[in-house]
Amino acid sequence: MGISRDHWHKRRKTGGRREPIRKKRKFELGRQPASTKLAPKRLRTIRRRGGTFKKKAMRLDQGNFAWPTQGVARKTRIVDVVYNPTNNELVRTKTLVKGIVVSIDANPFKQFFEAKYLMPVIKKKENKPKTGDQEANTFEMPKTKRAIKKYEKKRADYKPDQHVEEQFYTSRLLAKLTSSPGQCGRADGYILEGKEAEFYLKKLKAKKNK
């Protein structure tokens, strides 16, 4: 028996059995779940009804992730699956599905931040000795007054997020997947910030304490 997405085999709202008026049809077929794993990229192309094709990801290890408050997206590596609201077994097997929380590489976003604001994203401690003049001149301001004013305005408008800044120290950021890897062959999402980041950090902390 093939997988079918019809409704004839289901009961009515009242609980009564529904008598099927036809057998299975091709347009009602279903397929096995992709169960996309965290590994080097591997895609499968499947023909859909109407002659179009979709890409089914069997393995993925990178994707495009947005930083909402900065209005920017970067392609980065997915390091690990850390939380799944539906099933802990999918965390253990590192299965990529829509809505999960993953840990991503923070370096592309670190480079963007330092280029935009000309200041380090990680605030170094004062008791650490300086390595020399090269470190001091890494974020040297431009010489024109107009350019200096532009960067000063950017820094004044920047509102740091405590949770994101703390994660930059570990070179890892928490992000949520918004795409379905088994349907579109991509693992895209956004970085968690504000109350949403606080919510998932509490969930992860409670999970560790069990």
TITILUM-865552 format. One record per atom (N, C-alpha, C): atom name; x, y, z. Coordinates in Angstrom, 3 decimals. Layout:
BEGIN
SITE,CA,X,Y,Z $
...
END
This chain:
BEGIN
SITE,N,0.849,-1.203,0.000 $
SITE,CA,0.000,0.000,0.000 $
SITE,C,0.879,1.247,0.000 $
SITE,N,0.619,2.154,-0.941 $
SITE,CA,1.386,3.393,-0.996 $
SITE,C,0.868,4.407,0.010 $
SITE,N,1.674,5.426,0.237 $
SITE,CA,1.281,6.504,1.147 $
SITE,C,0.286,7.411,0.432 $
SITE,N,-0.854,7.654,1.078 $
SITE,CA,-1.901,8.467,0.466 $
SITE,C,-2.243,9.649,1.367 $
SITE,N,-2.528,10.816,0.753 $
SITE,CA,-2.874,12.023,1.509 $
SITE,C,-4.365,12.348,1.345 $
SITE,N,-5.170,11.334,1.054 $
SITE,CA,-6.601,11.571,0.888 $
SITE,C,-7.286,11.677,2.254 $
SITE,N,-8.587,12.003,2.234 $
SITE,CA,-9.350,12.149,3.485 $
SITE,C,-10.466,11.124,3.608 $
SITE,N,-10.531,10.219,2.622 $
SITE,CA,-11.635,9.255,2.644 $
SITE,C,-11.469,8.206,3.737 $
SITE,N,-10.245,7.959,4.161 $
SITE,CA,-10.027,6.948,5.201 $
SITE,C,-10.215,7.502,6.607 $
SITE,N,-10.480,8.812,6.724 $
SITE,CA,-10.647,9.426,8.043 $
SITE,C,-12.128,9.486,8.437 $
SITE,N,-12.353,9.545,9.728 $
SITE,CA,-13.724,9.599,10.232 $
SITE,C,-14.288,11.015,10.151 $
SITE,N,-15.613,11.116,10.254 $
SITE,CA,-16.264,12.417,10.294 $
SITE,C,-16.039,13.077,11.649 $
SITE,N,-16.387,14.383,11.750 $
SITE,CA,-16.256,15.096,13.025 $
SITE,C,-17.102,14.455,14.115 $
SITE,N,-18.224,13.862,13.715 $
SITE,CA,-19.120,13.227,14.680 $
SITE,C,-18.625,11.859,15.123 $
SITE,N,-17.605,11.320,14.419 $
SITE,CA,-17.054,10.018,14.781 $
SITE,C,-17.490,8.898,13.860 $
SITE,N,-18.434,9.171,12.958 $
SITE,CA,-18.906,8.133,12.054 $
SITE,C,-17.900,7.809,10.965 $
SITE,N,-17.963,6.595,10.467 $
SITE,CA,-17.046,6.176,9.402 $
SITE,C,-17.527,6.719,8.061 $
SITE,N,-16.577,7.098,7.223 $
SITE,CA,-16.891,7.650,5.914 $
SITE,C,-16.650,6.576,4.851 $
SITE,N,-17.625,6.370,4.025 $
SITE,CA,-17.513,5.353,2.976 $
SITE,C,-16.769,5.940,1.776 $
SITE,N,-15.615,5.356,1.402 $
SITE,CA,-14.868,5.920,0.260 $
SITE,C,-15.651,5.795,-1.049 $
SITE,N,-15.647,6.846,-1.850 $
SITE,CA,-16.381,6.828,-3.116 $
SITE,C,-15.477,6.456,-4.287 $
SITE,N,-14.150,6.334,-4.026 $
SITE,CA,-13.224,5.952,-5.092 $
SITE,C,-11.977,5.339,-4.479 $
SITE,N,-11.158,4.759,-5.321 $
SITE,CA,-9.880,4.220,-4.861 $
SITE,C,-8.827,5.331,-4.842 $
SITE,N,-7.580,4.948,-4.562 $
SITE,CA,-6.500,5.945,-4.485 $
SITE,C,-6.222,6.560,-5.851 $
SITE,N,-5.817,7.810,-5.843 $
SITE,CA,-5.494,8.528,-7.071 $
SITE,C,-4.061,9.057,-7.006 $
SITE,N,-3.503,9.276,-8.192 $
SITE,CA,-2.104,9.733,-8.267 $
SITE,C,-1.946,11.114,-7.606 $
SITE,N,-2.954,11.992,-7.759 $
SITE,CA,-2.829,13.340,-7.204 $
SITE,C,-2.959,13.366,-5.674 $
SITE,N,-3.276,12.211,-5.064 $
SITE,CA,-3.392,12.130,-3.608 $
SITE,C,-2.192,11.431,-2.961 $
SITE,N,-1.162,11.152,-3.766 $
SITE,CA,-0.051,10.364,-3.225 $
SITE,C,0.785,11.169,-2.227 $
SITE,N,1.434,10.440,-1.347 $
SITE,CA,2.388,11.035,-0.411 $
SITE,C,3.723,10.323,-0.564 $
SITE,N,4.786,10.913,-0.004 $
SITE,CA,6.116,10.306,-0.114 $
SITE,C,6.736,10.135,1.266 $
SITE,N,7.779,9.330,1.303 $
SITE,CA,8.498,9.133,2.558 $
SITE,C,9.165,10.440,2.991 $
SITE,N,9.237,10.714,4.310 $
SITE,CA,9.902,11.943,4.765 $
SITE,C,11.384,11.948,4.407 $
SITE,N,11.911,13.143,4.139 $
SITE,CA,13.312,13.258,3.718 $
SITE,C,14.270,12.969,4.868 $
SITE,N,13.893,13.377,6.104 $
SITE,CA,14.758,13.209,7.286 $
SITE,C,16.157,13.751,7.000 $
SITE,N,16.227,15.017,6.602 $
SITE,CA,17.495,15.656,6.219 $
SITE,C,18.485,15.634,7.378 $
SITE,N,19.671,15.134,7.127 $
SITE,CA,20.708,15.025,8.160 $
SITE,C,21.746,16.145,8.015 $
SITE,N,22.424,16.430,9.124 $
SITE,CA,23.481,17.438,9.144 $
SITE,C,24.777,16.806,8.640 $
SITE,N,25.056,17.016,7.354 $
SITE,CA,26.216,16.413,6.697 $
SITE,C,26.453,17.153,5.386 $
SITE,N,27.563,16.888,4.688 $
SITE,CA,27.813,17.553,3.398 $
SITE,C,26.630,17.436,2.445 $
SITE,N,26.402,18.490,1.684 $
SITE,CA,25.191,18.650,0.874 $
SITE,C,24.960,17.502,-0.109 $
SITE,N,23.693,17.022,-0.119 $
SITE,CA,23.268,16.019,-1.084 $
SITE,C,21.784,16.250,-1.382 $
SITE,N,21.446,16.494,-2.644 $
SITE,CA,20.072,16.780,-3.048 $
SITE,C,19.550,15.695,-3.978 $
SITE,N,18.220,15.537,-3.964 $
SITE,CA,17.537,14.648,-4.907 $
SITE,C,16.453,15.463,-5.619 $
SITE,N,16.379,15.338,-6.943 $
SITE,CA,15.370,16.046,-7.730 $
SITE,C,14.184,15.121,-7.983 $
SITE,N,12.989,15.616,-7.674 $
SITE,CA,11.766,14.817,-7.803 $
SITE,C,10.789,15.537,-8.725 $
SITE,N,10.206,14.793,-9.662 $
SITE,CA,9.208,15.381,-10.554 $
SITE,C,7.872,15.481,-9.835 $
SITE,N,7.268,16.660,-9.944 $
SITE,CA,5.977,16.897,-9.308 $
SITE,C,4.850,16.874,-10.341 $
SITE,N,3.624,16.892,-9.853 $
SITE,CA,2.449,16.946,-10.721 $
SITE,C,2.478,18.239,-11.525 $
SITE,N,2.316,18.150,-12.828 $
SITE,CA,2.367,19.323,-13.681 $
SITE,C,3.681,19.460,-14.417 $
SITE,N,4.637,18.563,-14.146 $
SITE,CA,5.901,18.579,-14.873 $
SITE,C,6.991,19.414,-14.228 $
SITE,N,6.699,20.064,-13.089 $
SITE,CA,7.729,20.837,-12.397 $
SITE,C,8.556,19.914,-11.508 $
SITE,N,9.653,20.439,-10.998 $
SITE,CA,10.547,19.640,-10.167 $
SITE,C,10.781,20.327,-8.827 $
SITE,N,11.007,19.525,-7.798 $
SITE,CA,11.401,20.070,-6.499 $
SITE,C,12.663,19.362,-6.022 $
SITE,N,13.430,20.068,-5.212 $
SITE,CA,14.677,19.511,-4.693 $
SITE,C,14.471,19.039,-3.258 $
SITE,N,14.797,17.790,-3.048 $
SITE,CA,14.648,17.179,-1.729 $
SITE,C,16.037,17.009,-1.125 $
SITE,N,16.310,17.682,-0.014 $
SITE,CA,17.636,17.623,0.607 $
SITE,C,17.740,16.388,1.490 $
SITE,N,18.719,15.550,1.201 $
SITE,CA,18.989,14.390,2.038 $
SITE,C,20.009,14.742,3.126 $
SITE,N,20.944,15.642,2.754 $
SITE,CA,21.959,16.115,3.703 $
SITE,C,22.228,17.587,3.431 $
SITE,N,22.421,18.354,4.488 $
SITE,CA,22.769,19.778,4.371 $
SITE,C,23.677,20.174,5.526 $
SITE,N,24.578,21.111,5.265 $
SITE,CA,25.449,21.595,6.343 $
SITE,C,25.642,23.110,6.306 $
SITE,N,24.863,23.827,5.467 $
SITE,CA,24.959,25.286,5.424 $
SITE,C,23.654,25.880,4.914 $
SITE,N,23.490,27.195,5.127 $
SITE,CA,22.275,27.862,4.685 $
SITE,C,22.401,29.367,4.821 $
SITE,N,21.394,30.089,4.330 $
SITE,CA,21.352,31.551,4.438 $
SITE,C,20.574,31.945,5.689 $
SITE,N,21.212,32.731,6.549 $
SITE,CA,20.577,33.144,7.797 $
SITE,C,20.557,34.667,7.894 $
SITE,N,19.427,35.198,8.313 $
SITE,CA,19.242,36.647,8.405 $
SITE,C,19.500,37.125,9.834 $
SITE,N,20.003,38.357,9.918 $
SITE,CA,20.152,39.056,11.201 $
SITE,C,19.109,40.181,11.183 $
SITE,N,17.915,39.949,11.735 $
SITE,CA,16.776,40.862,11.525 $
SITE,C,17.037,42.321,11.900 $
SITE,N,17.639,42.576,13.058 $
SITE,CA,17.827,43.965,13.488 $
SITE,C,18.836,44.713,12.630 $
SITE,N,19.742,43.972,11.980 $
SITE,CA,20.747,44.604,11.112 $
SITE,C,20.304,44.626,9.649 $
SITE,N,19.242,43.890,9.324 $
SITE,CA,18.748,43.867,7.947 $
SITE,C,19.735,43.266,6.970 $
SITE,N,20.366,42.174,7.373 $
SITE,CA,21.380,41.556,6.516 $
SITE,C,21.271,40.037,6.628 $
SITE,N,21.678,39.336,5.574 $
SITE,CA,21.703,37.872,5.576 $
SITE,C,23.048,37.398,5.042 $
SITE,N,23.529,36.319,5.598 $
SITE,CA,24.806,35.752,5.180 $
SITE,C,24.705,34.227,5.091 $
SITE,N,25.469,33.676,4.154 $
SITE,CA,25.560,32.223,4.040 $
SITE,C,26.579,31.730,5.052 $
SITE,N,26.179,30.783,5.884 $
SITE,CA,27.074,30.325,6.942 $
SITE,C,26.880,28.833,7.203 $
SITE,N,27.784,28.280,7.972 $
SITE,CA,27.788,26.841,8.247 $
SITE,C,26.889,26.512,9.439 $
SITE,N,26.136,25.434,9.332 $
SITE,CA,25.331,24.934,10.464 $
SITE,C,26.208,23.985,11.263 $
SITE,N,26.389,24.303,12.540 $
SITE,CA,27.318,23.538,13.375 $
SITE,C,26.620,22.369,14.048 $
SITE,N,25.428,22.621,14.616 $
SITE,CA,24.773,21.572,15.393 $
SITE,C,23.276,21.854,15.513 $
SITE,N,22.508,20.803,15.794 $
SITE,CA,21.080,20.933,16.114 $
SITE,C,20.969,20.918,17.639 $
SITE,N,20.395,21.974,18.211 $
SITE,CA,20.389,22.101,19.673 $
SITE,C,19.013,21.931,20.306 $
SITE,N,17.933,22.214,19.549 $
SITE,CA,16.603,22.115,20.162 $
SITE,C,15.547,21.845,19.097 $
SITE,N,14.638,20.932,19.436 $
SITE,CA,13.487,20.649,18.570 $
SITE,C,12.242,20.601,19.458 $
SITE,N,11.254,21.474,19.203 $
SITE,CA,10.081,21.533,20.101 $
SITE,C,9.181,20.304,20.022 $
SITE,N,9.346,19.455,19.002 $
SITE,CA,8.448,18.320,18.829 $
SITE,C,9.028,17.000,19.306 $
SITE,N,10.335,16.795,19.089 $
SITE,CA,10.900,15.471,19.341 $
SITE,C,12.390,15.577,19.649 $
SITE,N,12.807,15.105,20.820 $
SITE,CA,14.227,15.116,21.197 $
SITE,C,15.039,14.112,20.373 $
SITE,N,14.387,13.110,19.822 $
SITE,CA,15.080,12.123,19.012 $
SITE,C,15.669,12.768,17.758 $
SITE,N,14.991,13.807,17.229 $
SITE,CA,15.488,14.501,16.037 $
SITE,C,16.709,15.356,16.365 $
SITE,N,16.870,15.733,17.642 $
SITE,CA,18.076,16.456,18.072 $
SITE,C,19.245,15.481,18.144 $
SITE,N,18.992,14.309,18.690 $
SITE,CA,20.046,13.298,18.832 $
SITE,C,20.563,12.844,17.469 $
SITE,N,19.655,12.664,16.513 $
SITE,CA,20.045,12.206,15.169 $
SITE,C,20.435,13.365,14.248 $
SITE,N,20.360,14.612,14.757 $
SITE,CA,20.720,15.818,13.995 $
SITE,C,19.935,15.906,12.680 $
SITE,N,18.620,15.821,12.823 $
SITE,CA,17.716,15.903,11.674 $
SITE,C,17.238,17.341,11.504 $
SITE,N,17.347,17.874,10.283 $
SITE,CA,16.961,19.259,9.998 $
SITE,C,15.524,19.303,9.502 $
SITE,N,14.667,19.976,10.269 $
SITE,CA,13.268,20.193,9.889 $
SITE,C,12.907,21.648,10.181 $
SITE,N,11.783,22.082,9.645 $
SITE,CA,11.340,23.463,9.845 $
SITE,C,10.991,23.699,11.313 $
SITE,N,11.439,24.861,11.853 $
SITE,CA,11.082,25.251,13.212 $
SITE,C,12.077,24.861,14.283 $
SITE,N,13.162,24.164,13.919 $
SITE,CA,14.132,23.765,14.939 $
SITE,C,15.123,24.901,15.213 $
SITE,N,15.824,24.796,16.336 $
SITE,CA,16.870,25.767,16.695 $
SITE,C,18.228,25.118,16.459 $
SITE,N,19.065,25.802,15.694 $
SITE,CA,20.389,25.275,15.362 $
SITE,C,21.468,26.257,15.819 $
SITE,N,22.673,25.748,15.914 $
SITE,CA,23.843,26.572,16.222 $
SITE,C,24.613,26.802,14.921 $
SITE,N,24.886,28.073,14.598 $
SITE,CA,25.553,28.405,13.339 $
SITE,C,26.876,29.129,13.602 $
SITE,N,27.724,29.140,12.599 $
SITE,CA,29.018,29.823,12.685 $
SITE,C,28.803,31.335,12.651 $
SITE,N,29.402,32.065,13.603 $
SITE,CA,29.166,33.507,13.742 $
SITE,C,30.143,34.361,12.955 $
SITE,N,31.173,33.785,12.347 $
SITE,CA,32.223,34.574,11.699 $
SITE,C,31.731,35.475,10.561 $
SITE,N,30.839,35.013,9.654 $
SITE,CA,30.357,35.923,8.600 $
SITE,C,29.647,37.160,9.149 $
SITE,N,28.903,37.005,10.239 $
SITE,CA,28.193,38.132,10.842 $
SITE,C,29.150,39.037,11.631 $
SITE,N,30.183,38.433,12.180 $
SITE,CA,31.211,39.216,12.878 $
SITE,C,31.943,40.127,11.893 $
SITE,N,32.284,39.590,10.730 $
SITE,CA,32.966,40.378,9.700 $
SITE,C,32.084,41.509,9.185 $
SITE,N,30.787,41.223,9.001 $
SITE,CA,29.849,42.259,8.558 $
SITE,C,29.757,43.383,9.581 $
SITE,N,29.632,43.024,10.864 $
SITE,CA,29.474,44.020,11.926 $
SITE,C,30.689,44.936,12.005 $
SITE,N,31.880,44.339,11.969 $
SITE,CA,33.112,45.123,12.091 $
SITE,C,33.330,46.028,10.888 $
SITE,N,32.885,45.592,9.711 $
SITE,CA,33.006,46.430,8.511 $
SITE,C,31.991,47.576,8.531 $
SITE,N,30.820,47.333,9.108 $
SITE,CA,29.769,48.350,9.115 $
SITE,C,30.024,49.429,10.157 $
SITE,N,30.452,49.018,11.365 $
SITE,CA,30.593,49.972,12.472 $
SITE,C,32.035,50.362,12.779 $
SITE,N,33.001,49.658,12.172 $
SITE,CA,34.426,49.899,12.450 $
SITE,C,34.728,49.829,13.937 $
SITE,N,34.170,48.801,14.580 $
SITE,CA,34.476,48.538,15.987 $
SITE,C,34.285,47.040,16.228 $
SITE,N,34.999,46.482,17.214 $
SITE,CA,34.899,45.032,17.442 $
SITE,C,33.537,44.649,18.000 $
SITE,N,33.027,43.521,17.550 $
SITE,CA,31.742,43.042,18.058 $
SITE,C,31.885,42.474,19.460 $
SITE,N,33.103,42.000,19.792 $
SITE,CA,33.389,41.471,21.122 $
SITE,C,34.170,42.519,21.904 $
SITE,N,33.649,42.899,23.040 $
SITE,CA,34.332,43.876,23.896 $
SITE,C,35.391,43.157,24.724 $
SITE,N,36.652,43.524,24.486 $
SITE,CA,37.754,42.867,25.192 $
SITE,C,37.898,43.428,26.596 $
SITE,N,38.358,42.565,27.501 $
SITE,CA,38.548,42.991,28.889 $
SITE,C,39.744,43.927,28.998 $
SITE,N,39.663,44.867,29.954 $
SITE,CA,40.707,45.892,30.101 $
SITE,C,42.006,45.324,30.646 $
SITE,N,41.923,44.243,31.444 $
SITE,CA,43.140,43.700,32.049 $
SITE,C,44.000,42.910,31.065 $
SITE,N,43.467,42.645,29.859 $
SITE,CA,44.263,41.930,28.863 $
SITE,C,45.250,42.877,28.195 $
SITE,N,46.532,42.518,28.096 $
SITE,CA,47.522,43.404,27.464 $
SITE,C,47.317,43.511,25.962 $
SITE,N,47.619,44.664,25.391 $
SITE,CA,47.498,44.887,23.947 $
SITE,C,48.674,44.239,23.228 $
SITE,N,48.412,43.735,22.055 $
SITE,CA,49.453,43.028,21.302 $
SITE,C,50.379,43.988,20.562 $
SITE,N,49.956,45.233,20.340 $
SITE,CA,50.809,46.185,19.638 $
SITE,C,50.012,47.192,18.846 $
SITE,N,50.713,47.946,17.989 $
SITE,CA,50.073,49.002,17.204 $
SITE,C,49.139,48.437,16.145 $
SITE,N,49.403,47.223,15.679 $
SITE,CA,48.561,46.641,14.636 $
SITE,C,47.134,46.433,15.128 $
SITE,N,46.995,45.993,16.401 $
SITE,CA,45.669,45.771,16.961 $
SITE,C,44.925,47.092,17.124 $
SITE,N,45.641,48.125,17.502 $
SITE,CA,45.020,49.430,17.710 $
SITE,C,44.547,50.041,16.396 $
SITE,N,45.263,49.758,15.292 $
SITE,CA,44.927,50.350,14.007 $
SITE,C,44.000,49.472,13.154 $
SITE,N,43.494,48.380,13.728 $
SITE,CA,42.625,47.482,12.967 $
SITE,C,41.354,48.179,12.529 $
SITE,N,40.779,48.981,13.409 $
SITE,CA,39.537,49.699,13.123 $
SITE,C,39.794,51.199,13.067 $
SITE,N,40.732,51.596,12.241 $
SITE,CA,41.092,53.007,12.110 $
SITE,C,40.003,53.762,11.355 $
SITE,N,39.571,54.889,11.910 $
SITE,CA,38.508,55.687,11.299 $
SITE,C,39.011,56.352,10.023 $
SITE,N,38.122,56.590,9.050 $
SITE,CA,38.536,57.300,7.822 $
SITE,C,38.956,58.740,8.129 $
SITE,N,39.640,59.351,7.176 $
SITE,CA,40.223,60.680,7.426 $
SITE,C,39.250,61.828,7.156 $
SITE,N,38.247,61.620,6.304 $
SITE,CA,37.325,62.711,5.983 $
SITE,C,36.279,62.897,7.082 $
SITE,N,35.882,64.152,7.286 $
SITE,CA,34.911,64.461,8.339 $
SITE,C,33.549,63.841,8.044 $
SITE,N,33.195,63.827,6.770 $
SITE,CA,31.889,63.286,6.378 $
SITE,C,31.791,61.793,6.704 $
SITE,N,32.866,61.054,6.410 $
SITE,CA,32.878,59.613,6.681 $
SITE,C,32.896,59.342,8.185 $
SITE,N,33.640,60.156,8.923 $
SITE,CA,33.694,60.002,10.383 $
SITE,C,32.314,60.213,10.989 $
SITE,N,31.617,61.240,10.496 $
SITE,CA,30.268,61.548,10.992 $
SITE,C,29.303,60.396,10.691 $
SITE,N,29.479,59.771,9.520 $
SITE,CA,28.609,58.659,9.121 $
SITE,C,28.769,57.477,10.075 $
SITE,N,30.023,57.118,10.407 $
SITE,CA,30.260,55.986,11.294 $
SITE,C,29.844,56.290,12.726 $
SITE,N,30.017,57.543,13.154 $
SITE,CA,29.596,57.929,14.505 $
SITE,C,28.075,57.836,14.653 $
SITE,N,27.351,58.201,13.585 $
SITE,CA,25.883,58.089,13.615 $
SITE,C,25.455,56.625,13.670 $
SITE,N,26.148,55.756,12.910 $
SITE,CA,25.834,54.331,12.936 $
SITE,C,26.021,53.760,14.338 $
SITE,N,27.110,54.134,14.980 $
SITE,CA,27.385,53.625,16.323 $
SITE,C,26.362,54.133,17.335 $
SITE,N,25.928,55.378,17.161 $
SITE,CA,24.938,55.958,18.083 $
SITE,C,23.575,55.279,17.941 $
SITE,N,23.225,54.892,16.690 $
SITE,CA,21.925,54.263,16.439 $
SITE,C,21.913,52.780,16.800 $
SITE,N,23.082,52.175,16.951 $
SITE,CA,23.158,50.733,17.222 $
SITE,C,22.701,50.421,18.646 $
SITE,N,21.749,49.502,18.752 $
SITE,CA,21.258,49.049,20.057 $
SITE,C,21.657,47.586,20.238 $
SITE,N,22.653,47.315,21.069 $
SITE,CA,23.148,45.943,21.208 $
SITE,C,22.139,45.020,21.885 $
SITE,N,22.116,43.774,21.435 $
SITE,CA,21.301,42.742,22.058 $
SITE,C,22.205,41.901,22.950 $
SITE,N,21.864,41.816,24.225 $
SITE,CA,22.719,41.157,25.205 $
SITE,C,22.956,39.685,24.854 $
SITE,N,21.897,38.988,24.455 $
SITE,CA,22.014,37.551,24.166 $
SITE,C,22.902,37.296,22.952 $
SITE,N,22.782,38.134,21.930 $
SITE,CA,23.592,37.956,20.723 $
SITE,C,25.054,38.275,21.013 $
SITE,N,25.307,39.335,21.764 $
SITE,CA,26.688,39.723,22.097 $
SITE,C,27.389,38.632,22.904 $
SITE,N,26.678,38.005,23.833 $
SITE,CA,27.270,36.934,24.641 $
SITE,C,27.621,35.725,23.777 $
SITE,N,26.805,35.451,22.769 $
SITE,CA,27.051,34.295,21.908 $
SITE,C,28.245,34.510,20.991 $
SITE,N,28.564,35.766,20.660 $
SITE,CA,29.717,36.045,19.795 $
SITE,C,31.028,35.603,20.451 $
SITE,N,31.069,35.543,21.785 $
SITE,CA,32.275,35.094,22.475 $
SITE,C,32.595,33.634,22.167 $
SITE,N,31.557,32.839,21.884 $
SITE,CA,31.759,31.416,21.585 $
SITE,C,31.857,31.145,20.078 $
SITE,N,31.736,32.213,19.260 $
SITE,CA,31.749,32.099,17.793 $
SITE,C,30.602,31.237,17.262 $
SITE,N,29.538,31.152,18.046 $
SITE,CA,28.343,30.417,17.656 $
SITE,C,27.110,31.269,17.936 $
SITE,N,26.113,31.191,17.049 $
SITE,CA,24.867,31.922,17.229 $
SITE,C,23.695,30.957,17.131 $
SITE,N,22.667,31.203,17.952 $
SITE,CA,21.453,30.394,17.871 $
SITE,C,20.552,30.947,16.774 $
SITE,N,20.050,30.077,15.925 $
SITE,CA,19.185,30.491,14.818 $
SITE,C,18.045,29.494,14.670 $
SITE,N,16.965,29.957,14.056 $
SITE,CA,15.784,29.122,13.848 $
SITE,C,15.572,28.895,12.356 $
SITE,N,15.310,27.653,11.971 $
SITE,CA,15.061,27.331,10.564 $
SITE,C,13.629,27.713,10.182 $
SITE,N,13.484,28.386,9.051 $
SITE,CA,12.157,28.776,8.561 $
SITE,C,11.800,28.094,7.246 $
SITE,N,12.733,27.361,6.667 $
SITE,CA,12.464,26.648,5.417 $
SITE,C,12.325,25.150,5.700 $
SITE,N,11.723,24.446,4.765 $
SITE,CA,11.569,22.994,4.879 $
SITE,C,12.605,22.312,3.991 $
SITE,N,13.697,21.791,4.579 $
SITE,CA,14.763,21.199,3.763 $
SITE,C,14.291,20.050,2.873 $
SITE,N,13.312,19.287,3.338 $
SITE,CA,12.816,18.160,2.566 $
SITE,C,11.925,18.566,1.410 $
SITE,N,11.490,19.835,1.361 $
SITE,CA,10.599,20.297,0.304 $
SITE,C,11.310,21.203,-0.705 $
SITE,N,12.194,22.090,-0.202 $
SITE,CA,12.840,23.060,-1.096 $
SITE,C,14.349,22.860,-1.208 $
SITE,N,14.907,21.939,-0.418 $
SITE,CA,16.339,21.662,-0.518 $
SITE,C,17.228,22.740,0.062 $
SITE,N,16.684,23.573,0.971 $
SITE,CA,17.464,24.654,1.579 $
SITE,C,17.243,24.653,3.088 $
SITE,N,18.240,25.150,3.812 $
SITE,CA,18.122,25.283,5.266 $
SITE,C,18.363,26.750,5.618 $
SITE,N,17.338,27.574,5.458 $
SITE,CA,17.440,29.011,5.711 $
SITE,C,16.697,29.375,6.996 $
SITE,N,17.096,30.493,7.604 $
SITE,CA,16.439,30.909,8.837 $
SITE,C,16.899,32.278,9.286 $
SITE,N,16.773,32.537,10.577 $
SITE,CA,17.156,33.841,11.131 $
SITE,C,17.751,33.671,12.525 $
SITE,N,18.575,34.633,12.928 $
SITE,CA,19.224,34.614,14.238 $
SITE,C,18.200,34.995,15.309 $
SITE,N,18.231,34.283,16.424 $
SITE,CA,17.307,34.554,17.523 $
SITE,C,17.771,35.765,18.314 $
SITE,N,16.838,36.690,18.571 $
SITE,CA,17.154,37.910,19.316 $
SITE,C,16.032,38.213,20.309 $
SITE,N,16.347,39.074,21.272 $
SITE,CA,15.335,39.597,22.187 $
SITE,C,14.639,38.526,23.007 $
SITE,N,13.310,38.656,23.129 $
SITE,CA,12.527,37.747,23.974 $
SITE,C,12.501,36.326,23.420 $
SITE,N,12.562,36.206,22.100 $
SITE,CA,12.569,34.870,21.495 $
SITE,C,13.852,34.122,21.862 $
SITE,N,14.987,34.822,21.834 $
SITE,CA,16.258,34.200,22.227 $
SITE,C,16.230,33.828,23.707 $
SITE,N,15.671,34.706,24.516 $
SITE,CA,15.566,34.448,25.959 $
SITE,C,14.713,33.204,26.225 $
SITE,N,13.628,33.068,25.468 $
SITE,CA,12.727,31.915,25.624 $
SITE,C,13.461,30.606,25.341 $
SITE,N,14.186,30.549,24.222 $
SITE,CA,14.859,29.305,23.842 $
SITE,C,16.082,29.027,24.714 $
SITE,N,16.745,30.065,25.208 $
SITE,CA,17.865,29.853,26.133 $
SITE,C,17.394,29.240,27.445 $
SITE,N,16.204,29.652,27.896 $
SITE,CA,15.627,29.051,29.104 $
SITE,C,15.285,27.584,28.871 $
SITE,N,14.762,27.282,27.676 $
SITE,CA,14.430,25.905,27.335 $
SITE,C,15.686,25.024,27.328 $
SITE,N,16.773,25.551,26.742 $
SITE,CA,18.018,24.790,26.679 $
SITE,C,18.618,24.582,28.058 $
SITE,N,18.498,25.619,28.915 $
SITE,CA,19.024,25.521,30.283 $
SITE,C,18.244,24.480,31.079 $
SITE,N,16.919,24.481,30.917 $
SITE,CA,16.085,23.500,31.616 $
SITE,C,16.378,22.088,31.126 $
SITE,N,16.690,21.965,29.838 $
SITE,CA,17.007,20.661,29.266 $
SITE,C,18.316,20.106,29.837 $
SITE,N,19.296,20.999,30.046 $
SITE,CA,20.587,20.571,30.598 $
SITE,C,20.473,20.146,32.057 $
SITE,N,19.584,20.826,32.814 $
SITE,CA,19.449,20.568,34.235 $
SITE,C,18.696,19.281,34.538 $
SITE,N,18.073,18.677,33.514 $
SITE,CA,17.312,17.437,33.757 $
SITE,C,18.247,16.268,34.061 $
END
